[in-house]
């Protein structure tokens, strides 16, 4: 079999696999605001409806990054928690599953918005790349806290749930 035919078969398999994955794993989005009217999210004045998938949190949302959500959040005085994530990174997968998501699920303040931002993986877009450059992110699983447009914390080390809760609660009261 020729090399061109083999490459064509591999490309076809990848495309069919990706389409199947997207059909079996649709992205679900939920609004910031829990009230609905005629199945359309209702936003109060000065409150944006989120467009990224809700990954964790009921009081303080942890969202899959979208520029629109980030731009809306950065205009508030809320603490913005950025987690730079690579889908190929075993540390990222473990930390989000056992620490980041559970911490956001336990937050009792509405003064925090979190974002999981793709970093140097096959899902990273130009807006995510720009944020990584803006905040000097050296590699995946880096955490950055931002308030009023200013970076107040950057940590590349791994955290457990207790450390997330401690750092977030300390930053909220500052």
N, C-alpha and C positions, 0 to 999 in steps of 0.2 A: 504494500500500500504506500502511496506517495506521502511525502511530508505535508504537502498542502492538504490532502484529504484528512490526515490525522489532526492537523491543526483545526480544520473546519469542524470535525466531529467534537473536539474538545471545546471549542467556542460554543457550539450548539448545546452541549451538555451544561455548560456554565450558565448560559442564558435561560434554558428551561429550568434549571435548578433555582436560579434567582427568582424567576417568575413564580415558581411553586412556593418558594419561601415567603414571598410577599403576599401571596394569596392566603397562605396558612397563618401568617403572622401580621395581620393588619395593624396599623398604628392607630391607637385609640386616643382621642383627645377629650379632655373635660374642661369646662370653663373654670375660671377663678371663682366665679360667683355661683352659688348653688341653686339660685332661683331660675326657673324657666318659664317662658310664656310661648305657647304654641310650638313647643319643641325647639325654640330658638333661644340661645343664651341671652340673658338680659344683663347688661352692664349698668351699674349705677354711674352717676356723673363722676368723671375722673378715674373710673375703674375699667381696666382693659380686660377683654376676654382673651384668655390664653389660647395659643395655637399649638404649642408643643405638647407631647404626650405627658400625662401626669405619671411620674414614676413612683412617687411616695408622698406621704404627708396628707393630712386632712386639714389642719389649721394653717400650716406653712407648706406650700407646695414645693416639691422638687420636680422640675420639669426637664424634659429632653429639650435642649437648646433650640430656640428659633430667634432670629434677630429681632423680630417684632416683640416677642415676650421680653427679651433682654432690654430692649430700648424702653419699653413701658416700665419695667422694674427699676431701671437705673434712674428714672425721673422721680422716684419716690425716695423717702428717707429710710427705707427698709434696708436691712442687712442683706447683701447679695452674696450667696455662697456659690462659688464656681468650682466644679470638680472636673478636671481634665482627664478624660477617659479614652482608652483605646480598646476596641472590641477584641483585639488579639492578645491583650495583656492579662495574664492570670492574676496579678496583684489587683488590678482594677476590678475584675469580676468578683474576686473574693471580698475586697473592701466595700464595694457597693452593696453586695448581697448581705454581708454580716455586720456592717457598721453604718454606712451612709443612709441607706433606705430605712433601717430600723430607727436610727436617730431622728430622721425627719418624721417618721410615724409617731414618735413620742413627743415632738415639740408641742408646747402648749401656747406659744406666742404666735401672733399673726404678723410679727415684725420681721419675718425672714422669708426670702424667696431663694430657692436653690436651682442651679442649672447643671446638668450633666452635659459637658461639652466634648465633642469628639476631638481627638488629638492624634494626628498622624496615623489615621487608619483609613480604610476605604470609604468611610462615611463623612470624613472631614470636609467641610465646605470653606469657602474663602472668608466668611465672617468668623468662623471658629479659628481659622489660622490667624486672622488679624487680632483676635482677643488674646491668643497665646503670645503673640509678639508684644502686644500692648502691656501685658502683665508680666513679661519676662519668664514665661513658663519653660523650664528646662526639659521636662519629660512628663509622660503620662503619670497619673495618680497624684498630680500636684493639686493642692487646694489653694484657692485665692478667695479672700473675703474683701468685699468692696462696700463702702457706704458713702453716699453723696458723691459718687464718681471717683473716690479716692481708694486706692488699695490700702487696707489696714492690716492684712496678714497674707503671707505666702508660705506654704509648708509643703515640701516635696516628700516628707516622710509618711509612712503608713500610720493610719489612726484606727483605733477601735471605736465602738459606739460611745463609750463613756467619754473619750477624748473629743469626739464630735460635739456631744451635748455640752461639755465643759466649755470648749472654745466658742461655740455658737452663743451660748447663754452669756458668757463673759463679754462677747462683742456686742450683743444686743443692749446690755446695760451701760456700755461706754458712752 
